[in-house]
Amino acid sequence: MTFDFKKHKDDLLFVPLGGSNEVGMNLNLYTIGGKWLMVDCGIGFSGDWLPGVDIIVPDISFIMEHKKDLLGLVVTHAHEDHLGAVPYLWRDLECPIYATPFTAAFLKHKVNDMGPGKKPVISEIKPGSRFELGPFAIELIDLTHSIPEMQAVAITTSNGVIMHTGDWKFDAAPMIGPVSNTDALETYGNGNLLALVCDSTNVFVEGESGSEGEVREHLVKLIAECPQRVAVVTFASNLARVASLILAAHEAGRVVALAGRSLHRVVEAARQSGYLSDGIEFVDEKEVMNLPRKDVMVIATGGQGEPRAALPRIARGEHPNIKLQKDDTVIFSSRKIPGNETKINRVINQLVQKGVEVITDRNFFIHVSGHPARAELTRMYELVRPQIAVPTHGESRHLHEHAKLARSLGVKEAVEAFNGAVILLEPGAAGVVGKVEAGYVAIDGNSMIPADGDIMRTRRKLRDEGVVFVSLCIGSDGEPASLQFSAPGVLDDNQDGELIEECIAEVEAAVANMKKRAADTAVIEVIRTTLRKRLRIELDKKPMIEVHVVRA
């Protein structure tokens, strides 16, 4: 998987390491003249393929080989899937970071939790400003999103100009932050834009994504009608929604409590940057249960079913401070990220079993996406008129559909990216010209482990097949002295007693037939082979078999 970048030193190349096989975990690289620019460095949510893991980050092994030529990381906005990996990966990268004031304030709270050691210096860049990093001349352009200071990144090089959109939408009433700067976008469209690297999340959604202003109106009405305690779950970094919820609670005469550390971070960053008034007060979550139920609203994290987040813990009855009961209401003011449906539905079922009323966007207009639907994508292409389209921020099906849309709108070349692709951005020759190492790293507690490594393969095997333990003690005369057998997740001591005894007898017989001084490795292999064969016949399963031999 090697690619000789020296042979392409004069070419303009795009290399995504995250966000081009999934929705989220965005990490994008541009290179020309031997120098590199990174745009965004985000986390993604894991699925059942990574037991015990909530989040993943991109594998950056490739770019670490070029870190001396990595000029900087430009962060488009303060969403976790665009900056959340910085605390985990920056000490390997050690590059300068550039972000707008709100994004920088939010990121500083996160890097403060990195513990002892070197921390990044974050340079604050005003929205809409220009600066240069080596061969890259950069202009930031205001786009509307669900968080303040979302900036498209226009990258001018000797080979042409790239418009990297990040996340965006066209919303005439965004509630927080300005509307998208369509004049600036159109200016680049008049200058023969080389490439548009663009968000694909909602490419299958017809029309427009909808306005945050309309959602706010519906939330105000809905929360006022709830009879008892209300908990609303949303993305912590969706500051526009958080602001709408605060307003809706106050309109209904309710105090607000925040449940989830990331919510406190985004609120503090918003206050520092002037997007939330210092006069807004919150009730400590420890005091919520002491107040009348009808006077309280909780804004909580965990809308994607993350087990350790606030709402899933509340649903399980494991939250230390907040409890919900019959006739309380939980509002899911967020979308389901593909792959998280099972975890989210589990939380909903747990709440319903408690008698809690659960409201989602299926039956109320309580969420709009921060990403462009097809009509907005069409308008973007009309404004910037790129020669090359490179869809990103989506699964393969999203990128494929986006490429088809771009071609239907007259774009000459559309390249379907994937993590690790080396994409040449050159008129008439645009396309994938190579591959580099890419993948996922699991954040497992305080550890980072390869998503495709032995630990995760073992966990999946344990989850799906169970494990058998055999401990054999061999005496000084070379004869088996004692044997311990257990099979958690495979056999039940009460119901499968007869089969367990048969397995033990077969193992003892197999060992007895061996030479008395057989090596431990040979003994272990005989025991594994014996059990593997019997369990496959009896159970049609292939559990892990762990054998320990002890000699007296």
N, C-alpha and C positions, 0 to 999 in steps of 0.2 A: 504493500500500500504506500510505496514511496513515490514522490512526485518531485521532479527537479525544477525548483522554482528559479534557479539561476538561468535556465534556458528561457524563462518567461519574464526576466527581470524588467523588460520594457513594456510588458503587457499589464493591463488593469484587470485584476482578478478579484473575485468574490468567493469567500469560503465560509459558509455557515457551519458552526459546530453545535448549534442547538436551535430549536424552533422551526426546523424544516423537515421534521418527521412527526411533530406534535404541536398542539396548541400550548404555548408557554415555553419556558426554558430557553429564551432567546439569547443567542450569542453569535455575533456576526463579525467577520473579518474582511478587510479590504487591503490589498497590497499593490504597490507599484514601486519600481526603482529599489527593490529590496527592503522597503519600509512597510510597516503594518499599522493599521488602525482598527481598533475594536469598537463596535457599537453594541452596547448592552451586554449584560452578564447576569442572567436570571436563573431562577429555580423552576422546576416542574413538579407536578404531583406524581407520586408513584401509583402503581396499581397492584393487583393481587400477585403479579409476577415478582414482586419484591416484598415478601412477608416481613412485617415488623418495621417497614420503612414508610415514612410519610412523604418525604421530598427527595428529589434527585437534582443533580447539577451536571452540566456538560463535562465530558472528559476533555481536558485541555492539554493532554500530553503533546499534541502536535505543536500548538503555538508556543509552548514552553521551550521548544527547540529554537525559536526565533525571538525569545523575549528581549534580547538586547536591541532588537530592531522594532519592538512594539512601542510606538510613540505615545499611545494613550488610549484610554477607554472613555468614550462619550456615552453618557446615559441619557436616553430619550425622555424617561419619566420615572416616577417613583412607584411603579408597580413591581411586586415581588418577582414576577416572571421576566423582568428586565433588569433588576439590580440585586435580587435576593441572594445570588450566588457570590457576591463580592466578599462577604465575611469568610466564606469557605475557600475561595480560590485566589484572593488577591495576594497572599503571601508567596504564592508560586509565581505570580505574574509580576508584581512590584512595579506596575506602570502608573503614570499619572492618571487621575480621574477628573473628568470635566462634567459638571452638572449645573443646572439652574438652581437658584437659591432654595426653593422648596424641596426639590429633589435632593440637593446636598444636605439640607437639614434632616430630612428623613433618613438618608444614608448614614449620616454621622451617628444617629442613635443606634443604628445597627452595628456599625464597626466598633462602637464603644463596648459591645458585648463580646468582642473577639478575644478578650483575655489578654494576658501579658504578651509582649512582643511588638514588633513593628506594625504600625497602622498606616493606612493610606492618607496622603494629603489630597483633599478634594478641592479643586479649583472651581469657584463659583463663576458661572457665565450667565449673563443676563439673557432672558428670552429674546429671541430675534437677533442676537448679536453675531459677529463674525470673528473668527480667529484661525490661525494656521498651525498645523502640525506637520512639519517636513513638507512632503510633496502634496499634502492634502489641505486645501483651503475650504474651511467649513463655515456654512451659514445655518443658523437655527431658525426654524419657521414655526410659528404658533399653529397648532392644530387642536381641535376640540377633542377631549377624551373625558373619562370619568374622574380625572384627577387634574390638579392645576399644572400648568407649565409643561404640558406635553409638547415636545419639539420634534418636528421632522428635521432630518439632517441632510442638507444639500452639500455634497462633497465634490468639489471641483479639482480635477487632476489634469495633467498634460494630455491625457487621452480622452477626456470628456467629463461630463457631469453626471453624478448619480444622485437620485432623490431617494433617500431611505426614510420611509414614512413612520416607522414605529407603529404604535396603535393610534387610531384616530377615528373620527366620524365627522359628519357635517351636521351640526345642531345649532339651530337659531336661538335656542334658549338653554345654554349649558349650565346655568346656575352658578358655576364657579369657573373663573377664567374667561378669556376672550373667545369669540368665535374663531373658526379657522381662517387663516390669512390667505384667502383665495387669490388676492392680488399678487402676493409673492409667488405662489404656485404658478400662476399664469405667466409671470415674468420668465420663469425657467422654461415653461412650455413654448414661449416665443423664441427661446434661444437654442432650440434643437437639442433637447435633453437626451443624453445617451441612454440612461437606464432608470427605470422605476422599480425599486425593491420594496414590495408592498404587502401589507397585512391581508391575509386571506380568510380570517376566522369565520366571517359571515357570508362567504361567497354563495352559499346555497339559499340565502334568505332574500326573497324578492323585496323590492321597494326600498324603504329607508329604515334605519334602525330605531327611530323614534326619539323623542325629546325628553331630557331629564326634567324639564319644567312640568310636563304633563304627568310624569310619575310622581312628582312632589305633590301635586294636587290630589291624586288618588290616595297617596299615603296619609295625608292629613285627614281625609274623610274616613279612611278605614280604621286608623288608630283611634280616632275619636269614638268609634262605634264598638270597640272591643270592651267586653264587660269587666274583665279582671286584669291580672298582670299580663303584660305584653313583652315578648322577646322577639327582636328582629335580627336576623342573621344576614350579613352582607359581606362583601370583600372589604377587609379592613382598609385597604388602600383606595377604595372608591370614595374619595372625600366628598364628591358631589352628593352621593347617596347618604353618607353620614350626616352631612349638613341638612339634607331634606328630612332625615329622621329626627334630628334634634328639633327642627322647626315643628314637625308634626306632633312630637311629644308635648312641646310647650303649648301648642294650639289646643291640645286635649287636656291640658292641666296636669301633665305627668312630669315627674322628675326623671332624669336619665342616668343610667349607670352603664359603664363600659366593662365588658367581660372579654378579656384577651389582651395580651401584652402588645400585639401589633396595633390594636386600636389606639392604645395610649400613645404609641410612637407617632402615628399619623396625625393625631389630634395635636400633640405637642409641636410637631413640625409645622402644622397649619397655623398654629398660634404664632410661632416664631416668624413665619413668613407673611402674616397678616391676612390669612384666608379664613380664620375663625377668630371671633372676638375673645379677648381675655375675660370678658364678662360672663361668658357661658360657663355655668357651673355643672359639675357632675357629682352624683352621689357615689360614695365608695361602695363597691359591690358587697362588702361585708355588712352594710347597713340596709340592703334592699329588703331582706326578709322581715325587718322590723317595721316597715312602712305598709300602709293599706295597699292591698293588691291593685286596686283600681287607679292608684296614683303613681304607678311605676311603669317605666319602660326600660328594658335592657337591650343594648346593642351588643351583639355577640359575634365572635369569630366561629368558624367551623362549618360554613355553608357547603363545603365540599366533603363533609363527613370525616375530616381528619380526626382520628381517635383522640388525640391529646388536646384538641382545640376546645373552646369553651362549650359550644352547644352540644356536641356529642357527649361530653362529660355530664352536662346537665341532663341529657336524655337518659343516660345510664344511671342517674342518681348518684354520681361520683364527684360532682362539683363541690368544693369545700364550702361555698357560700350561697349559691343560688339553687333553689328548688322550684320546680313547676308542678302544678296540680290541676285537678279537674276544673274546666272552664277558663283556664289561662289560654293565651293565644301565642303561637309562634308563627312569624311571617318570614318566609324565605324570599328576601328581596335580592336575589342573585340567580344566575343561570347555572345549570349543571355543566361542568366541564366534561367532555367526553372521556369515559373511563372511570368516572367517579359515581356513576348512577347507583351502583349496588350499595356503596357506603352511605350515600345520601338517603336512599330508601330505607336503609336499616335505622338511621336516626329518626326518620319520619315515623316509622312503625313503632319505635320505642316511645315516642311522644304520644302517639294516638292511644297506645295501651295505658297511658297515664290519664287519659281523658282530656288531653290538651287538644285544642282546635289548631290545625295546621293549615296555613294559607300559602299557596305558591302562585307563580305567575300563570299557572294553567287557568285559574278562575278569577284572578284580579290583575289589573294593569299596575304591577308594582315593581317592574324591572324593565329597563331598556339596556341594550348592549352598548358598550363603548366602542364597538367595532363597526366598520362600514358594511352595509348590505349592498346588494347588486347595483341599485340606482346610484348610491354614493360612490361606489367603485367606478361606475361609468362616468360620473361627473369628474372624478379625479383624473381619469385618462383623457377626458376632453380638455382639462386644464393644462396638464403637463406634457401631453403628447410625446411619450418616450419612443425611442427607436427599439428598445429592448425592454421586455417585462420579465421580472424575476419574482414570482410569488413566493412569500415566506409566511411564517407564523401560521402553521396549519399542518394537518396530517396530509399524507400523499393525495388523498381524494380531494382535499381542499385546494392544494396546489395545482392539481390537474385541471380542476374545474375553473380555477382562476386563470390559468394559462389559456384555456379555451375562450373564456370571456375576453381576455386581452386581444387575442387574434381576431375575434369577431368585431372588435372595436377598431381594427385597422393597424394594430401594432405589428410591425414586420417580423419580430422574433420574440418568442416567449420560451423561457428556459425553466423547466421544472426542477427545482433545487431539492437537495436532500442533505442531511447532516454529513459533513465530510466531503461534499462535492467541491471540486475546484472549477469555478465557472469563469470562462473568458468573457469579458464585456467588450466586445468589438463588433461594430456594425458589419453584418454579412457573415460573421464567423462566430457569433455568440453561441455558447453551449458548454457542456461539461467536458473538460479536457483532462481530468484526472481525479484522484481521490486521495484523501489523507485520513489519518486515524481519527475516529470520532466514536462517541458512545456516551454512556451514562455512568455517573458515580452516585452511589446511594449514601445519603446522610443517615447514619444509623446511630442514634444517640449522639455521642460526642465524636464518633468515628466516621471516616469516609472510606467506603469500600467499593470495589468494582461491582457494578450491577450484574456483570456476566461472570463473576469470579466464583471460586469454590464455595465461599460462605453462602452466597445466595442460592447456588445450585443445591447445596445441602439443605438449606431451609425449605426449599420447594419440595425436595424429596421427603423430608420429615413430615411436612404438611400433607402431602398427597399419599404417601405410602406407609408412614410410620417408621418405627425403628425397633430392632431386636438387639438386646444386650446379652452376651454370654460371657461369664467369668469362670475360667477353668483353673483350678489349682492342681499342679502336678507335684507329687511327692518326690522325695530324694531317690526313691527306687525307680523313678520314671513312670510310675503308674498314676492315673488320674485319682486325685484324693477327694475333690469336691467340685461341684458345678452349680453355678447360679444362673438362672434364666429369667428374663423379663422381656415383655414385648408391648410397651405402652403405645397405644394408638393402633395396634395390630391385633392383639388377642386380649380377651377379658379373663382375668384370673378365675372368675366364678363360672362364666358361661362356657369357656373354652378349656376347662381344666383337663379334659381327656386329651385334646390335641396338644396341649402344652407338655403333658407327660410323655406323649409319643415323640415329640420333638426332642425332649431331653434324652429319651432312651436311644433314639437314632444317633444323636451326637455322641453319647457315651460309647455306643457300639462302634461308630466310625473311628473314634480316637483309640479305642482298645485294639483295633486292627492295625494300627500304625506301629512302626518301630518304636521301641521305648525311648530312644534318644533322638527322636525326630526333632528337627529345629522348630522353634516357635512359629516361624513363618509358615511352615508346612502344616502345623497343627491348625493354625488360624484359617488357612485356605480350605482344609478339609471340613472344618466346622461350617464355614460360610457356604461351601458347595452343598453340603448336606441340607442345611436349613433352606437355602434358596430354592432347591428342587422341591422340598416338601411343601413349602408355603406357596409356591407357584401352583402346585397341583391342588392344594386345599382351598386357597383363597384367591387365586389368580392375581396376586399382588407381588411386588418386588420391593419389599421394605429394605431400608438400610440395615446392615448386620454388622454390629460392632463386637469384636471378640477380644478379650483380654486374657492372656495366659500368665499365670504367676507360678513360679517354681519355688518349692519349699527348700 
